[in-house]
């Protein structure tokens, strides 16, 4: 199940409030992920129909309550570091935080070497709910070594959440994961 708190817990890193990830925070983040995967597409359809449905209500709760509690009590990893790197690219400025983190999550899963079945589940979900699955969808030119290196370098500065992984994370590794995540996303499109 793809959630950054799993990574922070495995690495015994601290959360943004300075403590170790709590079991409750990790469980809440996992529950948030489960709800989004189960109800996200139906919730998007409800929004498009201007209708309130139980699926939409569960996703709103997951986004507003569970993600915040999971973030504070569980921590962040590569996905948010990649967001910070993408935000350095001018073309990304019209894209919102969640879109950049979504692509960051794909990058994180590739970097961590998660099973392809888990990675594919997140690609399918993101495609179903309209989240980006390739760099162009967040305003980044995947053919620009300068842009990819800039994202990767920013993602690993001291104090960045990429260092919450249970292994050392280098700019070269982030750059390779960015390229691989983008390539797979482009194939799916």
MODELLER restraints for C-alpha pairs under 7 A, 6 or more apart:
rsr = mdl.restraints
at = mdl.atoms
rsr.add(forms.Gaussian(group=physical.xy_distance, feature=features.Distance(at['CA:1:A'], at['CA:118:A']), mean=6.87, stdev=0.5))
rsr.add(forms.Gaussian(group=physical.xy_distance, feature=features.Distance(at['CA:3:A'], at['CA:29:A']), mean=6.56, stdev=0.5))
rsr.add(forms.Gaussian(group=physical.xy_distance, feature=features.Distance(at['CA:3:A'], at['CA:30:A']), mean=6.44, stdev=0.5))
rsr.add(forms.Gaussian(group=physical.xy_distance, feature=features.Distance(at['CA:3:A'], at['CA:33:A']), mean=6.69, stdev=0.5))
rsr.add(forms.Gaussian(group=physical.xy_distance, feature=features.Distance(at['CA:4:A'], at['CA:75:A']), mean=6.96, stdev=0.5))
rsr.add(forms.Gaussian(group=physical.xy_distance, feature=features.Distance(at['CA:4:A'], at['CA:76:A']), mean=5.59, stdev=0.5))
rsr.add(forms.Gaussian(group=physical.xy_distance, feature=features.Distance(at['CA:4:A'], at['CA:77:A']), mean=5.55, stdev=0.5))
rsr.add(forms.Gaussian(group=physical.xy_distance, feature=features.Distance(at['CA:5:A'], at['CA:26:A']), mean=5.60, stdev=0.5))
rsr.add(forms.Gaussian(group=physical.xy_distance, feature=features.Distance(at['CA:5:A'], at['CA:29:A']), mean=6.74, stdev=0.5))
rsr.add(forms.Gaussian(group=physical.xy_distance, feature=features.Distance(at['CA:5:A'], at['CA:74:A']), mean=4.72, stdev=0.5))
rsr.add(forms.Gaussian(group=physical.xy_distance, feature=features.Distance(at['CA:5:A'], at['CA:75:A']), mean=5.31, stdev=0.5))
rsr.add(forms.Gaussian(group=physical.xy_distance, feature=features.Distance(at['CA:5:A'], at['CA:76:A']), mean=6.29, stdev=0.5))
rsr.add(forms.Gaussian(group=physical.xy_distance, feature=features.Distance(at['CA:6:A'], at['CA:26:A']), mean=6.57, stdev=0.5))
rsr.add(forms.Gaussian(group=physical.xy_distance, feature=features.Distance(at['CA:7:A'], at['CA:77:A']), mean=6.88, stdev=0.5))
rsr.add(forms.Gaussian(group=physical.xy_distance, feature=features.Distance(at['CA:7:A'], at['CA:165:A']), mean=5.84, stdev=0.5))
rsr.add(forms.Gaussian(group=physical.xy_distance, feature=features.Distance(at['CA:7:A'], at['CA:166:A']), mean=6.86, stdev=0.5))
rsr.add(forms.Gaussian(group=physical.xy_distance, feature=features.Distance(at['CA:8:A'], at['CA:21:A']), mean=6.94, stdev=0.5))
rsr.add(forms.Gaussian(group=physical.xy_distance, feature=features.Distance(at['CA:8:A'], at['CA:74:A']), mean=6.97, stdev=0.5))
rsr.add(forms.Gaussian(group=physical.xy_distance, feature=features.Distance(at['CA:8:A'], at['CA:75:A']), mean=5.98, stdev=0.5))
rsr.add(forms.Gaussian(group=physical.xy_distance, feature=features.Distance(at['CA:8:A'], at['CA:76:A']), mean=6.70, stdev=0.5))
rsr.add(forms.Gaussian(group=physical.xy_distance, feature=features.Distance(at['CA:8:A'], at['CA:77:A']), mean=6.61, stdev=0.5))
rsr.add(forms.Gaussian(group=physical.xy_distance, feature=features.Distance(at['CA:8:A'], at['CA:164:A']), mean=5.45, stdev=0.5))
rsr.add(forms.Gaussian(group=physical.xy_distance, feature=features.Distance(at['CA:8:A'], at['CA:165:A']), mean=6.30, stdev=0.5))
rsr.add(forms.Gaussian(group=physical.xy_distance, feature=features.Distance(at['CA:9:A'], at['CA:21:A']), mean=5.69, stdev=0.5))
rsr.add(forms.Gaussian(group=physical.xy_distance, feature=features.Distance(at['CA:10:A'], at['CA:166:A']), mean=6.22, stdev=0.5))
rsr.add(forms.Gaussian(group=physical.xy_distance, feature=features.Distance(at['CA:11:A'], at['CA:164:A']), mean=6.33, stdev=0.5))
rsr.add(forms.Gaussian(group=physical.xy_distance, feature=features.Distance(at['CA:11:A'], at['CA:165:A']), mean=5.78, stdev=0.5))
rsr.add(forms.Gaussian(group=physical.xy_distance, feature=features.Distance(at['CA:11:A'], at['CA:166:A']), mean=4.06, stdev=0.5))
rsr.add(forms.Gaussian(group=physical.xy_distance, feature=features.Distance(at['CA:12:A'], at['CA:20:A']), mean=6.60, stdev=0.5))
rsr.add(forms.Gaussian(group=physical.xy_distance, feature=features.Distance(at['CA:13:A'], at['CA:20:A']), mean=6.29, stdev=0.5))
rsr.add(forms.Gaussian(group=physical.xy_distance, feature=features.Distance(at['CA:13:A'], at['CA:164:A']), mean=5.39, stdev=0.5))
rsr.add(forms.Gaussian(group=physical.xy_distance, feature=features.Distance(at['CA:14:A'], at['CA:20:A']), mean=4.58, stdev=0.5))
rsr.add(forms.Gaussian(group=physical.xy_distance, feature=features.Distance(at['CA:14:A'], at['CA:21:A']), mean=6.47, stdev=0.5))
rsr.add(forms.Gaussian(group=physical.xy_distance, feature=features.Distance(at['CA:14:A'], at['CA:75:A']), mean=6.86, stdev=0.5))
rsr.add(forms.Gaussian(group=physical.xy_distance, feature=features.Distance(at['CA:15:A'], at['CA:21:A']), mean=6.06, stdev=0.5))
rsr.add(forms.Gaussian(group=physical.xy_distance, feature=features.Distance(at['CA:15:A'], at['CA:72:A']), mean=6.56, stdev=0.5))
rsr.add(forms.Gaussian(group=physical.xy_distance, feature=features.Distance(at['CA:15:A'], at['CA:73:A']), mean=6.42, stdev=0.5))
rsr.add(forms.Gaussian(group=physical.xy_distance, feature=features.Distance(at['CA:15:A'], at['CA:74:A']), mean=6.00, stdev=0.5))
rsr.add(forms.Gaussian(group=physical.xy_distance, feature=features.Distance(at['CA:15:A'], at['CA:75:A']), mean=4.19, stdev=0.5))
rsr.add(forms.Gaussian(group=physical.xy_distance, feature=features.Distance(at['CA:15:A'], at['CA:76:A']), mean=6.98, stdev=0.5))
rsr.add(forms.Gaussian(group=physical.xy_distance, feature=features.Distance(at['CA:16:A'], at['CA:72:A']), mean=6.27, stdev=0.5))
rsr.add(forms.Gaussian(group=physical.xy_distance, feature=features.Distance(at['CA:16:A'], at['CA:75:A']), mean=6.04, stdev=0.5))
rsr.add(forms.Gaussian(group=physical.xy_distance, feature=features.Distance(at['CA:17:A'], at['CA:72:A']), mean=6.46, stdev=0.5))
rsr.add(forms.Gaussian(group=physical.xy_distance, feature=features.Distance(at['CA:21:A'], at['CA:73:A']), mean=5.50, stdev=0.5))
rsr.add(forms.Gaussian(group=physical.xy_distance, feature=features.Distance(at['CA:21:A'], at['CA:74:A']), mean=4.44, stdev=0.5))
rsr.add(forms.Gaussian(group=physical.xy_distance, feature=features.Distance(at['CA:21:A'], at['CA:75:A']), mean=6.46, stdev=0.5))
rsr.add(forms.Gaussian(group=physical.xy_distance, feature=features.Distance(at['CA:22:A'], at['CA:73:A']), mean=5.79, stdev=0.5))
rsr.add(forms.Gaussian(group=physical.xy_distance, feature=features.Distance(at['CA:22:A'], at['CA:74:A']), mean=6.20, stdev=0.5))
rsr.add(forms.Gaussian(group=physical.xy_distance, feature=features.Distance(at['CA:25:A'], at['CA:69:A']), mean=6.31, stdev=0.5))
rsr.add(forms.Gaussian(group=physical.xy_distance, feature=features.Distance(at['CA:25:A'], at['CA:70:A']), mean=4.56, stdev=0.5))
rsr.add(forms.Gaussian(group=physical.xy_distance, feature=features.Distance(at['CA:25:A'], at['CA:73:A']), mean=4.51, stdev=0.5))
rsr.add(forms.Gaussian(group=physical.xy_distance, feature=features.Distance(at['CA:25:A'], at['CA:74:A']), mean=4.77, stdev=0.5))
rsr.add(forms.Gaussian(group=physical.xy_distance, feature=features.Distance(at['CA:26:A'], at['CA:70:A']), mean=6.23, stdev=0.5))
rsr.add(forms.Gaussian(group=physical.xy_distance, feature=features.Distance(at['CA:26:A'], at['CA:74:A']), mean=5.28, stdev=0.5))
rsr.add(forms.Gaussian(group=physical.xy_distance, feature=features.Distance(at['CA:28:A'], at['CA:66:A']), mean=5.72, stdev=0.5))
rsr.add(forms.Gaussian(group=physical.xy_distance, feature=features.Distance(at['CA:28:A'], at['CA:70:A']), mean=5.43, stdev=0.5))
rsr.add(forms.Gaussian(group=physical.xy_distance, feature=features.Distance(at['CA:29:A'], at['CA:66:A']), mean=6.38, stdev=0.5))
rsr.add(forms.Gaussian(group=physical.xy_distance, feature=features.Distance(at['CA:29:A'], at['CA:67:A']), mean=6.12, stdev=0.5))
rsr.add(forms.Gaussian(group=physical.xy_distance, feature=features.Distance(at['CA:29:A'], at['CA:70:A']), mean=4.55, stdev=0.5))
rsr.add(forms.Gaussian(group=physical.xy_distance, feature=features.Distance(at['CA:32:A'], at['CA:62:A']), mean=5.05, stdev=0.5))
rsr.add(forms.Gaussian(group=physical.xy_distance, feature=features.Distance(at['CA:32:A'], at['CA:66:A']), mean=5.60, stdev=0.5))
rsr.add(forms.Gaussian(group=physical.xy_distance, feature=features.Distance(at['CA:32:A'], at['CA:67:A']), mean=6.20, stdev=0.5))
rsr.add(forms.Gaussian(group=physical.xy_distance, feature=features.Distance(at['CA:35:A'], at['CA:58:A']), mean=6.91, stdev=0.5))
rsr.add(forms.Gaussian(group=physical.xy_distance, feature=features.Distance(at['CA:35:A'], at['CA:59:A']), mean=6.51, stdev=0.5))
rsr.add(forms.Gaussian(group=physical.xy_distance, feature=features.Distance(at['CA:35:A'], at['CA:62:A']), mean=6.76, stdev=0.5))
rsr.add(forms.Gaussian(group=physical.xy_distance, feature=features.Distance(at['CA:36:A'], at['CA:59:A']), mean=6.01, stdev=0.5))
rsr.add(forms.Gaussian(group=physical.xy_distance, feature=features.Distance(at['CA:37:A'], at['CA:125:A']), mean=6.40, stdev=0.5))
rsr.add(forms.Gaussian(group=physical.xy_distance, feature=features.Distance(at['CA:39:A'], at['CA:55:A']), mean=5.26, stdev=0.5))
rsr.add(forms.Gaussian(group=physical.xy_distance, feature=features.Distance(at['CA:39:A'], at['CA:59:A']), mean=6.57, stdev=0.5))
rsr.add(forms.Gaussian(group=physical.xy_distance, feature=features.Distance(at['CA:40:A'], at['CA:59:A']), mean=6.49, stdev=0.5))
rsr.add(forms.Gaussian(group=physical.xy_distance, feature=features.Distance(at['CA:40:A'], at['CA:129:A']), mean=6.49, stdev=0.5))
rsr.add(forms.Gaussian(group=physical.xy_distance, feature=features.Distance(at['CA:41:A'], at['CA:128:A']), mean=5.93, stdev=0.5))
rsr.add(forms.Gaussian(group=physical.xy_distance, feature=features.Distance(at['CA:41:A'], at['CA:129:A']), mean=5.40, stdev=0.5))
rsr.add(forms.Gaussian(group=physical.xy_distance, feature=features.Distance(at['CA:42:A'], at['CA:55:A']), mean=6.19, stdev=0.5))
rsr.add(forms.Gaussian(group=physical.xy_distance, feature=features.Distance(at['CA:43:A'], at['CA:55:A']), mean=5.26, stdev=0.5))
rsr.add(forms.Gaussian(group=physical.xy_distance, feature=features.Distance(at['CA:43:A'], at['CA:56:A']), mean=4.16, stdev=0.5))
rsr.add(forms.Gaussian(group=physical.xy_distance, feature=features.Distance(at['CA:43:A'], at['CA:59:A']), mean=6.74, stdev=0.5))
rsr.add(forms.Gaussian(group=physical.xy_distance, feature=features.Distance(at['CA:44:A'], at['CA:129:A']), mean=6.34, stdev=0.5))
rsr.add(forms.Gaussian(group=physical.xy_distance, feature=features.Distance(at['CA:46:A'], at['CA:52:A']), mean=6.29, stdev=0.5))
rsr.add(forms.Gaussian(group=physical.xy_distance, feature=features.Distance(at['CA:46:A'], at['CA:53:A']), mean=6.49, stdev=0.5))
rsr.add(forms.Gaussian(group=physical.xy_distance, feature=features.Distance(at['CA:46:A'], at['CA:56:A']), mean=6.62, stdev=0.5))
rsr.add(forms.Gaussian(group=physical.xy_distance, feature=features.Distance(at['CA:76:A'], at['CA:161:A']), mean=5.73, stdev=0.5))
rsr.add(forms.Gaussian(group=physical.xy_distance, feature=features.Distance(at['CA:77:A'], at['CA:161:A']), mean=4.67, stdev=0.5))
rsr.add(forms.Gaussian(group=physical.xy_distance, feature=features.Distance(at['CA:77:A'], at['CA:162:A']), mean=4.91, stdev=0.5))
rsr.add(forms.Gaussian(group=physical.xy_distance, feature=features.Distance(at['CA:77:A'], at['CA:164:A']), mean=5.38, stdev=0.5))
rsr.add(forms.Gaussian(group=physical.xy_distance, feature=features.Distance(at['CA:77:A'], at['CA:165:A']), mean=6.32, stdev=0.5))
rsr.add(forms.Gaussian(group=physical.xy_distance, feature=features.Distance(at['CA:78:A'], at['CA:104:A']), mean=6.78, stdev=0.5))
rsr.add(forms.Gaussian(group=physical.xy_distance, feature=features.Distance(at['CA:78:A'], at['CA:108:A']), mean=5.37, stdev=0.5))
rsr.add(forms.Gaussian(group=physical.xy_distance, feature=features.Distance(at['CA:78:A'], at['CA:161:A']), mean=6.03, stdev=0.5))
rsr.add(forms.Gaussian(group=physical.xy_distance, feature=features.Distance(at['CA:78:A'], at['CA:162:A']), mean=4.18, stdev=0.5))
rsr.add(forms.Gaussian(group=physical.xy_distance, feature=features.Distance(at['CA:79:A'], at['CA:101:A']), mean=5.44, stdev=0.5))
rsr.add(forms.Gaussian(group=physical.xy_distance, feature=features.Distance(at['CA:79:A'], at['CA:104:A']), mean=3.89, stdev=0.5))
rsr.add(forms.Gaussian(group=physical.xy_distance, feature=features.Distance(at['CA:79:A'], at['CA:105:A']), mean=4.44, stdev=0.5))
rsr.add(forms.Gaussian(group=physical.xy_distance, feature=features.Distance(at['CA:79:A'], at['CA:107:A']), mean=6.88, stdev=0.5))
rsr.add(forms.Gaussian(group=physical.xy_distance, feature=features.Distance(at['CA:79:A'], at['CA:108:A']), mean=5.57, stdev=0.5))
rsr.add(forms.Gaussian(group=physical.xy_distance, feature=features.Distance(at['CA:80:A'], at['CA:101:A']), mean=5.57, stdev=0.5))
rsr.add(forms.Gaussian(group=physical.xy_distance, feature=features.Distance(at['CA:80:A'], at['CA:104:A']), mean=6.41, stdev=0.5))
rsr.add(forms.Gaussian(group=physical.xy_distance, feature=features.Distance(at['CA:80:A'], at['CA:161:A']), mean=6.79, stdev=0.5))
rsr.add(forms.Gaussian(group=physical.xy_distance, feature=features.Distance(at['CA:81:A'], at['CA:155:A']), mean=4.68, stdev=0.5))
rsr.add(forms.Gaussian(group=physical.xy_distance, feature=features.Distance(at['CA:81:A'], at['CA:160:A']), mean=6.15, stdev=0.5))
rsr.add(forms.Gaussian(group=physical.xy_distance, feature=features.Distance(at['CA:81:A'], at['CA:161:A']), mean=5.55, stdev=0.5))
rsr.add(forms.Gaussian(group=physical.xy_distance, feature=features.Distance(at['CA:81:A'], at['CA:162:A']), mean=5.55, stdev=0.5))
rsr.add(forms.Gaussian(group=physical.xy_distance, feature=features.Distance(at['CA:82:A'], at['CA:104:A']), mean=5.04, stdev=0.5))
rsr.add(forms.Gaussian(group=physical.xy_distance, feature=features.Distance(at['CA:82:A'], at['CA:151:A']), mean=6.69, stdev=0.5))
rsr.add(forms.Gaussian(group=physical.xy_distance, feature=features.Distance(at['CA:82:A'], at['CA:155:A']), mean=5.30, stdev=0.5))
rsr.add(forms.Gaussian(group=physical.xy_distance, feature=features.Distance(at['CA:83:A'], at['CA:100:A']), mean=4.92, stdev=0.5))
rsr.add(forms.Gaussian(group=physical.xy_distance, feature=features.Distance(at['CA:83:A'], at['CA:101:A']), mean=5.03, stdev=0.5))
rsr.add(forms.Gaussian(group=physical.xy_distance, feature=features.Distance(at['CA:83:A'], at['CA:104:A']), mean=5.91, stdev=0.5))
rsr.add(forms.Gaussian(group=physical.xy_distance, feature=features.Distance(at['CA:84:A'], at['CA:155:A']), mean=6.53, stdev=0.5))
rsr.add(forms.Gaussian(group=physical.xy_distance, feature=features.Distance(at['CA:85:A'], at['CA:150:A']), mean=6.89, stdev=0.5))
rsr.add(forms.Gaussian(group=physical.xy_distance, feature=features.Distance(at['CA:85:A'], at['CA:151:A']), mean=3.94, stdev=0.5))
rsr.add(forms.Gaussian(group=physical.xy_distance, feature=features.Distance(at['CA:85:A'], at['CA:152:A']), mean=6.44, stdev=0.5))
rsr.add(forms.Gaussian(group=physical.xy_distance, feature=features.Distance(at['CA:85:A'], at['CA:154:A']), mean=4.89, stdev=0.5))
rsr.add(forms.Gaussian(group=physical.xy_distance, feature=features.Distance(at['CA:85:A'], at['CA:155:A']), mean=5.20, stdev=0.5))
rsr.add(forms.Gaussian(group=physical.xy_distance, feature=features.Distance(at['CA:86:A'], at['CA:92:A']), mean=6.57, stdev=0.5))
rsr.add(forms.Gaussian(group=physical.xy_distance, feature=features.Distance(at['CA:86:A'], at['CA:100:A']), mean=6.79, stdev=0.5))
rsr.add(forms.Gaussian(group=physical.xy_distance, feature=features.Distance(at['CA:86:A'], at['CA:151:A']), mean=5.41, stdev=0.5))
rsr.add(forms.Gaussian(group=physical.xy_distance, feature=features.Distance(at['CA:87:A'], at['CA:93:A']), mean=6.51, stdev=0.5))
rsr.add(forms.Gaussian(group=physical.xy_distance, feature=features.Distance(at['CA:88:A'], at['CA:151:A']), mean=6.87, stdev=0.5))
rsr.add(forms.Gaussian(group=physical.xy_distance, feature=features.Distance(at['CA:89:A'], at['CA:140:A']), mean=6.87, stdev=0.5))
rsr.add(forms.Gaussian(group=physical.xy_distance, feature=features.Distance(at['CA:89:A'], at['CA:147:A']), mean=6.80, stdev=0.5))
rsr.add(forms.Gaussian(group=physical.xy_distance, feature=features.Distance(at['CA:91:A'], at['CA:139:A']), mean=4.49, stdev=0.5))
rsr.add(forms.Gaussian(group=physical.xy_distance, feature=features.Distance(at['CA:91:A'], at['CA:140:A']), mean=6.22, stdev=0.5))
rsr.add(forms.Gaussian(group=physical.xy_distance, feature=features.Distance(at['CA:92:A'], at['CA:138:A']), mean=5.37, stdev=0.5))
rsr.add(forms.Gaussian(group=physical.xy_distance, feature=features.Distance(at['CA:92:A'], at['CA:139:A']), mean=4.36, stdev=0.5))
rsr.add(forms.Gaussian(group=physical.xy_distance, feature=features.Distance(at['CA:92:A'], at['CA:140:A']), mean=6.45, stdev=0.5))
rsr.add(forms.Gaussian(group=physical.xy_distance, feature=features.Distance(at['CA:95:A'], at['CA:138:A']), mean=6.01, stdev=0.5))
rsr.add(forms.Gaussian(group=physical.xy_distance, feature=features.Distance(at['CA:99:A'], at['CA:131:A']), mean=6.00, stdev=0.5))
rsr.add(forms.Gaussian(group=physical.xy_distance, feature=features.Distance(at['CA:99:A'], at['CA:132:A']), mean=6.19, stdev=0.5))
rsr.add(forms.Gaussian(group=physical.xy_distance, feature=features.Distance(at['CA:99:A'], at['CA:138:A']), mean=6.89, stdev=0.5))
rsr.add(forms.Gaussian(group=physical.xy_distance, feature=features.Distance(at['CA:100:A'], at['CA:138:A']), mean=6.34, stdev=0.5))
rsr.add(forms.Gaussian(group=physical.xy_distance, feature=features.Distance(at['CA:102:A'], at['CA:131:A']), mean=6.74, stdev=0.5))
rsr.add(forms.Gaussian(group=physical.xy_distance, feature=features.Distance(at['CA:102:A'], at['CA:132:A']), mean=6.73, stdev=0.5))
rsr.add(forms.Gaussian(group=physical.xy_distance, feature=features.Distance(at['CA:103:A'], at['CA:132:A']), mean=6.06, stdev=0.5))
rsr.add(forms.Gaussian(group=physical.xy_distance, feature=features.Distance(at['CA:103:A'], at['CA:133:A']), mean=6.04, stdev=0.5))
rsr.add(forms.Gaussian(group=physical.xy_distance, feature=features.Distance(at['CA:106:A'], at['CA:119:A']), mean=7.00, stdev=0.5))
rsr.add(forms.Gaussian(group=physical.xy_distance, feature=features.Distance(at['CA:106:A'], at['CA:181:A']), mean=6.07, stdev=0.5))
rsr.add(forms.Gaussian(group=physical.xy_distance, feature=features.Distance(at['CA:107:A'], at['CA:177:A']), mean=5.35, stdev=0.5))
rsr.add(forms.Gaussian(group=physical.xy_distance, feature=features.Distance(at['CA:107:A'], at['CA:178:A']), mean=5.39, stdev=0.5))
rsr.add(forms.Gaussian(group=physical.xy_distance, feature=features.Distance(at['CA:107:A'], at['CA:181:A']), mean=5.54, stdev=0.5))
rsr.add(forms.Gaussian(group=physical.xy_distance, feature=features.Distance(at['CA:109:A'], at['CA:119:A']), mean=6.35, stdev=0.5))
rsr.add(forms.Gaussian(group=physical.xy_distance, feature=features.Distance(at['CA:110:A'], at['CA:177:A']), mean=5.65, stdev=0.5))
rsr.add(forms.Gaussian(group=physical.xy_distance, feature=features.Distance(at['CA:110:A'], at['CA:181:A']), mean=6.53, stdev=0.5))
rsr.add(forms.Gaussian(group=physical.xy_distance, feature=features.Distance(at['CA:111:A'], at['CA:173:A']), mean=6.94, stdev=0.5))
rsr.add(forms.Gaussian(group=physical.xy_distance, feature=features.Distance(at['CA:111:A'], at['CA:174:A']), mean=6.79, stdev=0.5))
rsr.add(forms.Gaussian(group=physical.xy_distance, feature=features.Distance(at['CA:111:A'], at['CA:177:A']), mean=5.24, stdev=0.5))
rsr.add(forms.Gaussian(group=physical.xy_distance, feature=features.Distance(at['CA:123:A'], at['CA:133:A']), mean=6.41, stdev=0.5))
rsr.add(forms.Gaussian(group=physical.xy_distance, feature=features.Distance(at['CA:126:A'], at['CA:132:A']), mean=6.54, stdev=0.5))
rsr.add(forms.Gaussian(group=physical.xy_distance, feature=features.Distance(at['CA:126:A'], at['CA:133:A']), mean=6.78, stdev=0.5))
rsr.add(forms.Gaussian(group=physical.xy_distance, feature=features.Distance(at['CA:127:A'], at['CA:133:A']), mean=6.81, stdev=0.5))
rsr.add(forms.Gaussian(group=physical.xy_distance, feature=features.Distance(at['CA:132:A'], at['CA:138:A']), mean=6.77, stdev=0.5))
rsr.add(forms.Gaussian(group=physical.xy_distance, feature=features.Distance(at['CA:133:A'], at['CA:182:A']), mean=6.85, stdev=0.5))
rsr.add(forms.Gaussian(group=physical.xy_distance, feature=features.Distance(at['CA:133:A'], at['CA:185:A']), mean=4.82, stdev=0.5))
rsr.add(forms.Gaussian(group=physical.xy_distance, feature=features.Distance(at['CA:134:A'], at['CA:182:A']), mean=4.48, stdev=0.5))
rsr.add(forms.Gaussian(group=physical.xy_distance, feature=features.Distance(at['CA:134:A'], at['CA:185:A']), mean=4.95, stdev=0.5))
rsr.add(forms.Gaussian(group=physical.xy_distance, feature=features.Distance(at['CA:134:A'], at['CA:186:A']), mean=5.91, stdev=0.5))
rsr.add(forms.Gaussian(group=physical.xy_distance, feature=features.Distance(at['CA:135:A'], at['CA:141:A']), mean=6.67, stdev=0.5))
rsr.add(forms.Gaussian(group=physical.xy_distance, feature=features.Distance(at['CA:135:A'], at['CA:142:A']), mean=6.04, stdev=0.5))
rsr.add(forms.Gaussian(group=physical.xy_distance, feature=features.Distance(at['CA:135:A'], at['CA:182:A']), mean=5.74, stdev=0.5))
rsr.add(forms.Gaussian(group=physical.xy_distance, feature=features.Distance(at['CA:136:A'], at['CA:142:A']), mean=6.87, stdev=0.5))
rsr.add(forms.Gaussian(group=physical.xy_distance, feature=features.Distance(at['CA:141:A'], at['CA:147:A']), mean=6.95, stdev=0.5))
rsr.add(forms.Gaussian(group=physical.xy_distance, feature=features.Distance(at['CA:142:A'], at['CA:148:A']), mean=6.92, stdev=0.5))
rsr.add(forms.Gaussian(group=physical.xy_distance, feature=features.Distance(at['CA:148:A'], at['CA:175:A']), mean=6.11, stdev=0.5))
rsr.add(forms.Gaussian(group=physical.xy_distance, feature=features.Distance(at['CA:149:A'], at['CA:175:A']), mean=6.34, stdev=0.5))
rsr.add(forms.Gaussian(group=physical.xy_distance, feature=features.Distance(at['CA:152:A'], at['CA:171:A']), mean=4.78, stdev=0.5))
rsr.add(forms.Gaussian(group=physical.xy_distance, feature=features.Distance(at['CA:152:A'], at['CA:174:A']), mean=5.37, stdev=0.5))
rsr.add(forms.Gaussian(group=physical.xy_distance, feature=features.Distance(at['CA:152:A'], at['CA:175:A']), mean=5.30, stdev=0.5))
rsr.add(forms.Gaussian(group=physical.xy_distance, feature=features.Distance(at['CA:153:A'], at['CA:171:A']), mean=5.16, stdev=0.5))
rsr.add(forms.Gaussian(group=physical.xy_distance, feature=features.Distance(at['CA:155:A'], at['CA:162:A']), mean=6.51, stdev=0.5))
rsr.add(forms.Gaussian(group=physical.xy_distance, feature=features.Distance(at['CA:156:A'], at['CA:162:A']), mean=6.01, stdev=0.5))
rsr.add(forms.Gaussian(group=physical.xy_distance, feature=features.Distance(at['CA:156:A'], at['CA:170:A']), mean=6.50, stdev=0.5))
rsr.add(forms.Gaussian(group=physical.xy_distance, feature=features.Distance(at['CA:156:A'], at['CA:171:A']), mean=6.11, stdev=0.5))
rsr.add(forms.Gaussian(group=physical.xy_distance, feature=features.Distance(at['CA:162:A'], at['CA:169:A']), mean=6.62, stdev=0.5))
rsr.add(forms.Gaussian(group=physical.xy_distance, feature=features.Distance(at['CA:163:A'], at['CA:169:A']), mean=6.40, stdev=0.5))
